Amino acid sequence: MVLNLKQGCRWQLLVPTSSGIRLTPASGQLFHQGGLFSMQATSAETNVASVASHLGMSVKVLTAFVAGSPVARFIRQDFLSRGMDVEGTEVPQGGPWGYRHQINMADSGFGPRGPRVWNDRAGEVGRTLDASEFDLERIFVREGVAVMHVSGLIAALAPDFCLSLAEVARKNGTRISFDLNYRASFWEGQEQRLGDVFRRIASVSDILIGNEEDFQLCFGIEGPQAGGKDIASHGEAFRAMIGNIRAQFPSAGVVATTLREAVDANSHLWGALVSAEEDSESGISLSEISPRPIRVLDRIGGGDGFVGGLLYGMLKGWEIEKCAQFGWAAGAFVAGLHTDYATPADEEQIWSIWKGNARVRR
């Protein structure tokens, strides 16, 4: 087992989140052309948790809803349909110009035309999240939580909320996973404040996840050039970056980064590096998955799928190499879906992707 997890917990995975909706044009078309759109409930954190919830693990979601909103009802019902237990504060809308749920407008791209995503988060209800509105004593102490996953999206929107949860989780033996998910537009005008909060959360985290850009922009940790071509040739730079991360955040038993090169919108090279402290005798191990070609229907959510698969393996008590493989395959699985979250029927469906077995199962 990679991490010694708290035993006897009602909740295997808990995620704080700010929820919203995602609108995507049909058949990879341009958003500004209009026409038919699909609508789904979305958030980076519930995207991660969907791997565990669809595979039968107990998942708790902490969020905020606009009271009486049909969008809030849609989101709540969607999360429940994924097998998640949802606990959310009800915030009055405050009139037509008050609070609402974020809207994610996503053009998936096609071939040589890359994806474009526009986030409309004005008046987002998730920014009201406050730890005092949840019974954290019941959740973390009496019920118990094995792992809490936080992403940089909710941490940037509700920093005090996430910092409070991290402190409570740490105090009560809950393992903390932190995916940095840096977004320049979220940090604008509050760089110093968020830099401090992110560093404080990372300093108590057991699992740190990000890509080369996340660690450089959040913490100034030197790494390979972001978004470069021929990513497979930068292995040494990625390994050095992971070593630098460990030096700055020694409490992190696991450090992971995805490796992605976009050949075009529908063809990617997909890989990962996962470094873990396994035990006092074997020391630090490094599981490296060299970038392999995958077909892409919609790339959004692939990174969350990787994190979800990685955490699922840790919750199952697998060795780190197996966790990394399942994470890679879960990310590849999401890349072939219209949804930005995984909906696996069973573990075998994910493992078949890792093994390259796309034969029909009857």
Residue pairs with C-beta under 8 A, 6 or more apart in sequence:
1 314
1 317
1 318
2 253
2 254
2 276
2 278
2 314
2 318
2 319
2 320
2 323
3 175
3 206
3 207
3 253
3 254
3 314
5 146
5 147
5 175
5 314
5 315
5 317
6 144
6 145
6 146
6 172
6 173
6 174
6 175
8 144
9 143
9 144
9 145
9 146
10 58
10 143
10 144
10 145
11 58
11 59
11 60
11 85
11 139
11 143
11 144
11 145
11 146
12 52
12 57
12 58
12 59
12 146
12 147
12 315
13 49
13 52
13 53
13 57
13 58
13 59
13 60
13 145
13 146
13 147
13 148
13 149
13 311
13 315
14 59
14 60
14 61
14 62
14 139
14 145
14 147
14 148
14 149
14 174
15 45
15 46
15 48
15 49
15 59
15 60
15 61
15 62
15 148
15 149
15 150
16 45
16 62
16 63
16 129
16 148
16 150
16 154
16 158
16 161
16 162
16 165
17 43
17 44
17 45
17 46
17 61
17 62
17 63
17 126
17 154
18 43
18 63
18 64
18 102
18 124
18 125
18 126
18 127
18 129
18 153
18 154
18 157
18 158
19 41
19 42
19 43
19 46
19 63
19 65
19 75
19 79
19 101
19 102
19 126
20 41
20 42
20 43
20 75
20 101
20 102
20 103
20 104
20 121
20 124
20 126
21 39
21 40
21 41
21 42
21 71
21 74
21 75
21 101
21 102
21 103
21 104
22 39
22 40
22 41
22 42
22 103
22 104
22 105
22 106
22 300
22 340
23 31
23 37
23 38
23 39
23 103
23 104
23 105
23 106
24 37
24 38
24 40
24 106
24 107
24 108
24 298
24 338
25 31
25 33
25 35
25 36
25 37
25 107
25 108
26 35
26 36
26 37
26 38
28 107
28 108
28 109
28 110
28 265
29 35
29 107
30 107
31 105
31 106
31 107
31 116
31 118
38 338
39 74
40 78
40 339
40 340
41 74
41 75
41 78
41 79
42 104
42 340
42 341
43 63
43 153
43 154
44 151
44 153
44 154
44 179
44 181
44 304
45 61
45 149
45 150
45 151
45 153
45 154
46 61
46 79
46 82
46 84
46 341
47 301
47 304
47 305
47 308
47 334
47 340
47 341
47 342
48 149
48 151
48 179
48 304
48 305
48 307
48 308
48 311
49 59
49 61
49 82
49 84
49 149
49 308
50 82
50 308
50 341
50 342
50 343
51 305
51 308
51 309
51 311
51 312
51 330
51 342
51 344
52 59
52 308
52 311
52 312
52 315
53 59
53 82
53 83
53 84
54 82
54 83
54 342
54 343
54 344
55 312
55 344
55 346
55 347
56 83
57 312
57 315
58 85
59 83
59 84
59 85
60 84
60 85
60 87
60 139
60 145
61 79
61 84
61 85
61 86
61 87
61 88
62 87
62 88
62 129
62 134
62 139
62 165
63 86
63 87
63 88
63 89
63 126
63 129
64 88
64 89
64 90
64 91
64 125
64 126
64 128
64 129
65 72
65 75
65 76
65 88
65 89
65 90
65 91
65 101
65 125
66 72
66 90
66 91
66 92
66 93
66 99
66 100
66 101
66 125
67 90
67 91
67 92
67 93
68 93
69 93
69 100
69 101
71 100
71 101
72 101
75 101
76 86
76 88
79 86
80 86
82 341
82 343
87 134
87 139
89 128
89 129
89 130
89 133
89 134
91 99
91 125
91 128
92 98
92 99
93 99
93 100
97 123
98 123
99 123
99 124
99 125
99 128
100 122
100 123
100 124
100 125
101 124
101 125
102 119
102 120
102 121
102 124
102 126
103 119
103 120
103 121
104 117
104 118
104 119
104 120
105 117
105 118
105 119
105 120
106 115
106 116
106 117
106 118
106 298
106 300
106 340
107 115
107 116
107 117
108 115
108 265
108 297
108 298
108 299
108 300
109 115
109 116
109 265
109 266
109 299
110 265
110 266
111 264
111 265
111 266
112 264
112 265
113 265
114 262
114 265
115 265
115 298
115 299
115 300
117 300
119 185
121 157
124 157
126 154
126 157
126 158
127 157
127 158
128 158
129 154
129 157
129 158
129 161
130 160
130 161
131 160
131 161
131 164
131 165
131 168
136 164
136 165
136 168
139 145
140 168
140 169
140 172
140 174
141 172
144 172
144 174
145 169
145 172
145 174
146 174
146 175
146 315
147 174
147 175
147 176
147 177
147 207
147 311
147 314
147 315
148 165
148 166
148 169
148 174
148 175
148 176
148 177
149 177
149 178
149 179
149 307
149 311
150 162
150 165
150 166
150 176
150 177
150 178
150 179
150 201
151 178
151 179
151 180
151 181
152 178
152 179
152 180
152 181
152 182
152 183
152 186
152 198
152 214
152 218
153 181
153 183
153 186
154 161
154 162
155 162
155 178
155 194
155 197
155 198
155 201
156 183
156 186
156 187
156 194
157 186
159 193
159 194
159 197
160 197
162 197
162 201
163 197
163 200
163 201
166 176
166 200
166 201
166 204
166 205
167 204
169 175
169 176
170 176
170 204
175 206
175 207
176 201
176 204
176 205
176 206
176 207
177 205
177 206
177 207
177 209
177 307
177 311
178 201
178 202
178 205
178 207
178 208
178 209
179 209
179 210
179 303
179 304
179 307
180 198
180 202
180 208
180 209
180 210
180 214
180 215
180 218
181 210
181 214
182 210
182 213
182 214
182 217
182 218
184 217
186 194
187 194
195 218
195 219
198 218
198 219
199 219
202 208
202 219
202 249
202 252
203 249
203 251
204 251
205 249
205 251
205 252
206 251
206 252
206 253
206 254
207 252
207 253
207 254
207 255
207 256
207 310
207 311
207 314
208 245
208 249
208 252
208 254
208 255
208 256
209 255
209 256
209 257
209 307
209 310
210 218
210 257
211 226
211 257
211 258
211 260
211 303
212 223
212 224
212 225
212 226
212 237
212 238
212 241
212 257
213 226
213 227
215 221
215 223
215 241
215 245
215 257
216 222
216 223
216 226
219 245
219 248
221 241
221 244
221 245
221 248
222 240
222 241
222 244
223 237
223 238
223 240
223 241
223 244
224 231
224 234
224 237
224 238
224 241
225 234
228 234
229 261
230 261
231 259
231 260
231 261
231 269
231 271
231 291
232 259
232 261
232 269
232 271
232 290
232 291
235 273
235 288
235 290
238 257
238 259
238 273
239 273
239 286
241 257
242 255
242 257
242 273
242 275
242 286
245 252
245 255
246 252
246 255
246 275
246 284
249 255
253 276
253 277
254 274
254 275
254 276
254 277
254 314
254 320
255 274
255 275
255 276
256 272
256 273
256 274
256 275
256 307
256 310
256 324
256 327
257 272
257 273
258 270
258 271
258 272
258 303
258 306
258 331
259 269
259 270
259 271
259 272
259 273
259 289
259 291
260 268
260 269
260 270
260 271
260 291
260 302
261 268
261 269
261 291
262 268
262 299
263 269
263 293
265 296
265 299
266 295
266 296
266 297
267 293
267 294
267 295
267 296
268 293
268 294
268 296
268 299
268 335
269 291
269 292
269 293
269 294
270 291
270 292
270 293
270 294
270 302
270 328
270 331
270 332
270 335
271 288
271 289
271 290
271 291
271 292
271 328
272 287
272 288
272 289
272 306
272 324
272 327
272 328
272 331
273 286
273 287
273 288
273 289
274 286
274 287
274 310
274 320
274 323
274 324
274 327
275 284
275 285
275 286
275 287
276 284
276 285
276 287
276 320
277 283
277 284
278 284
278 285
278 319
278 320
285 320
285 321
287 320
287 321
287 323
287 324
287 325
289 324
289 325
289 328
294 332
294 335
295 335
295 336
296 302
296 335
296 336
297 335
297 336
297 337
297 338
298 335
298 337
298 338
298 340
299 335
300 340
301 334
301 335
301 337
301 339
301 340
301 341
301 342
302 331
302 332
302 334
302 335
303 331
304 334
304 340
304 341
305 327
305 330
305 331
305 332
305 333
305 334
305 335
305 341
305 342
306 327
306 328
306 330
306 331
307 327
308 327
308 330
308 341
308 342
309 323
309 326
309 327
309 328
309 329
309 330
309 331
309 342
309 350
310 323
310 324
310 326
310 327
310 330
312 326
312 330
313 322
313 323
313 324
313 326
313 327
314 323
318 326
325 354
326 347
326 350
326 351
326 354
328 354
329 350
329 351
329 353
329 354
330 342
330 344
330 350
332 353
333 342
333 344
333 349
333 350
333 353
334 340
334 341
334 342
337 343
342 350
344 350
352 358
352 361
